[in-house]
Amino acid sequence: MAREVFHVAPAAEGKWSVDPEDARHTGEVFDHKDDAVRHAKDQAKAAHPGQIIVHGRDGRIQYENTYRQDPHRRKG
């Protein structure tokens, strides 16, 4: 079971987008970064498991969080 990953990243005109890493969904655009992060968290928490990756204005990753149980890697 792979986790669903949502990126919060800068968008045009000073807005913020929430883009799923898989192309099954189209992203949503928000006026404020806090609103985008809140939406991404809700989406990730609904996934089994889910993750958000939050980018800064410069596009670099600021932090990431995983919600629900993350699949464990197995040796071998």
Backbone as JSON, one array per atom type, in Angstrom:
{
  "sequence": "MAREVFHVAPAAEGKWSVDPEDARHTGEVFDHKDDAVRHAKDQAKAAHPGQIIVHGRDGRIQYENTYRQDPHRRKG",
  "N": [[0.85, -1.17, 0.0], [0.84, 2.01, -1.05], [1.65, 5.3, -0.01], [-0.31, 8.32, -0.23], [0.77, 11.33, -1.55], [0.92, 14.79, -1.01], [1.74, 17.91, -2.27], [2.47, 21.12, -1.08], [2.87, 24.08, -2.58], [4.35, 27.1, -4.02], [2.3, 29.11, -6.14], [1.08, 30.81, -9.1], [0.84, 34.4, -9.04], [1.27, 34.91, -6.29], [-0.14, 33.0, -4.87], [-0.98, 29.77, -3.39], [-0.59, 26.3, -4.03], [-2.08, 23.03, -3.77], [-1.0, 20.06, -4.64], [-1.53, 16.81, -5.69], [0.75, 14.06, -5.75], [0.36, 11.91, -7.44], [-1.19, 11.77, -10.6], [-3.95, 11.59, -10.58], [-5.75, 13.38, -9.52], [-6.7, 16.84, -9.78], [-4.91, 19.76, -8.78], [-5.56, 22.14, -6.11], [-5.97, 25.67, -5.59], [-4.98, 28.22, -3.32], [-5.37, 31.29, -1.49], [-3.78, 31.8, 0.73], [-0.95, 30.42, 2.41], [-1.28, 29.0, 4.83], [-3.93, 28.11, 4.64], [-3.72, 26.38, 2.47], [-1.95, 24.45, 3.51], [-3.52, 23.44, 5.6], [-5.62, 22.28, 4.13], [-4.18, 20.35, 2.66], [-3.3, 18.73, 4.79], [-5.76, 17.71, 5.68], [-6.47, 16.19, 3.43], [-4.35, 14.34, 3.38], [-4.68, 13.05, 5.84], [-7.04, 11.72, 5.37], [-6.25, 9.85, 3.57], [-4.74, 6.57, 3.29], [-1.82, 5.3, 3.99], [-1.07, 8.88, 4.31], [0.8, 11.77, 3.14], [2.24, 15.01, 3.55], [4.14, 17.43, 1.8], [5.74, 20.33, 2.28], [6.59, 23.23, 0.65], [8.73, 26.12, 0.38], [8.61, 29.65, -0.61], [10.76, 29.75, -2.33], [10.73, 27.3, -3.48], [12.04, 25.21, -2.28], [12.01, 22.36, -0.1], [10.44, 22.71, 2.99], [9.37, 21.31, 5.18], [8.04, 18.03, 6.03], [5.3, 15.81, 6.64], [3.96, 12.72, 7.76], [0.92, 10.97, 7.83], [-1.14, 8.72, 9.58], [-0.38, 5.19, 9.67], [2.81, 4.59, 8.43], [4.03, 2.64, 5.76], [6.24, 0.01, 6.59], [9.67, -0.49, 5.87], [11.19, -3.43, 4.74], [13.87, -5.58, 5.52], [16.06, -7.13, 3.15]],
  "CA": [[0.0, 0.0, 0.0], [1.65, 3.22, -1.16], [1.02, 6.47, 0.59], [-0.64, 9.42, -1.11], [1.62, 12.47, -1.21], [0.38, 16.07, -1.44], [2.72, 18.98, -2.2], [2.03, 22.51, -0.94], [3.92, 24.8, -3.3], [3.94, 28.41, -4.52], [1.61, 29.15, -7.42], [1.11, 32.13, -9.74], [0.22, 35.57, -8.4], [1.39, 34.88, -4.84], [-1.04, 32.02, -4.27], [-0.4, 28.48, -3.01], [-1.33, 25.17, -4.58], [-1.97, 21.7, -3.18], [-0.94, 19.17, -5.8], [-1.22, 15.41, -5.4], [1.89, 13.57, -6.51], [-0.17, 11.1, -8.53], [-1.94, 12.67, -11.49], [-5.38, 11.24, -10.6], [-6.55, 14.54, -9.1], [-6.13, 18.15, -10.11], [-4.59, 20.5, -7.58], [-6.39, 23.29, -5.75], [-5.18, 26.88, -5.34], [-5.43, 28.97, -2.16], [-4.78, 32.62, -1.34], [-2.84, 31.82, 1.85], [-0.23, 29.17, 2.62], [-1.89, 28.28, 5.94], [-5.13, 27.44, 4.13], [-3.25, 25.28, 1.62], [-1.4, 23.41, 4.39], [-4.67, 22.84, 6.29], [-6.31, 21.44, 3.15], [-3.29, 19.21, 2.39], [-3.35, 17.86, 5.96], [-7.05, 17.01, 5.65], [-6.38, 15.2, 2.37], [-3.4, 13.31, 3.78], [-5.27, 12.29, 6.94], [-8.08, 10.88, 4.8], [-5.58, 8.78, 2.82], [-4.28, 5.48, 4.15], [-1.45, 6.52, 4.72], [-0.88, 10.09, 3.51], [1.96, 12.6, 3.49], [2.33, 16.34, 2.94], [5.47, 18.01, 1.64], [5.5, 21.77, 2.21], [7.68, 23.97, 0.02], [8.76, 27.56, 0.63], [8.5, 30.49, -1.81], [11.88, 29.45, -3.22], [10.51, 25.97, -4.02], [12.75, 24.2, -1.49], [11.19, 21.71, 0.92], [10.59, 23.23, 4.35], [9.13, 20.17, 6.07], [7.08, 17.04, 5.58], [4.66, 15.04, 7.7], [3.21, 11.55, 7.33], [-0.25, 10.74, 8.67], [-1.5, 7.3, 9.68], [0.8, 4.33, 9.73], [3.64, 4.56, 7.24], [4.49, 1.28, 5.51], [7.61, -0.24, 7.06], [10.59, -1.14, 4.94], [11.66, -4.72, 5.22], [15.22, -5.95, 5.07], [16.11, -8.28, 2.28]],
  "C": [[0.9, 1.24, 0.0], [0.91, 4.39, -0.53], [0.71, 7.5, -0.48], [0.13, 10.65, -0.62], [1.02, 13.73, -1.82], [1.45, 17.15, -1.23], [2.01, 20.33, -2.05], [3.17, 23.34, -1.51], [3.43, 26.16, -3.77], [3.3, 28.28, -5.91], [1.69, 30.58, -7.98], [0.42, 33.18, -8.88], [0.22, 35.51, -6.87], [0.49, 33.89, -4.15], [-0.28, 30.72, -3.99], [-1.25, 27.35, -3.55], [-1.09, 23.91, -3.75], [-2.09, 20.74, -4.34], [-0.64, 17.74, -5.36], [-0.09, 14.92, -6.29], [1.44, 12.65, -7.65], [-1.08, 12.0, -9.37], [-3.43, 12.34, -11.55], [-6.27, 12.42, -10.25], [-5.89, 15.83, -9.6], [-5.91, 18.9, -8.8], [-5.56, 21.64, -7.34], [-5.48, 24.45, -5.39], [-5.83, 27.68, -4.22], [-4.72, 30.31, -2.1], [-3.66, 32.64, -0.29], [-2.22, 30.44, 2.05], [-0.85, 28.36, 3.74], [-3.13, 27.51, 5.5], [-4.75, 26.23, 3.27], [-2.72, 24.13, 2.47], [-2.54, 22.7, 5.12], [-5.41, 21.87, 5.36], [-5.47, 20.18, 2.85], [-3.31, 18.22, 3.55], [-4.65, 17.06, 5.98], [-7.03, 15.9, 4.6], [-5.48, 14.04, 2.78], [-3.96, 12.45, 4.91], [-6.37, 11.35, 6.44], [-7.5, 9.71, 4.0], [-5.07, 7.73, 3.8], [-2.99, 4.9, 3.62], [-1.29, 7.7, 3.76], [0.29, 10.91, 4.0], [1.8, 13.96, 2.84], [3.8, 16.73, 2.88], [5.25, 19.49, 1.38], [6.76, 22.46, 1.7], [7.59, 25.44, 0.41], [8.61, 28.32, -0.67], [9.6, 30.19, -2.82], [11.78, 28.05, -3.83], [11.19, 24.86, -3.24], [11.82, 23.62, -0.43], [11.5, 22.3, 2.28], [10.39, 22.12, 5.38], [8.14, 19.2, 5.43], [6.54, 16.28, 6.77], [3.93, 13.86, 7.07], [2.1, 11.31, 8.34], [-0.7, 9.3, 8.51], [-0.23, 6.48, 9.61], [1.52, 4.3, 8.38], [4.08, 3.12, 7.0], [5.96, 1.1, 5.93], [8.43, -0.88, 5.95], [11.05, -2.44, 5.56], [13.04, -4.99, 4.68], [15.12, -7.12, 4.11], [15.97, -8.01, 0.89]]
}
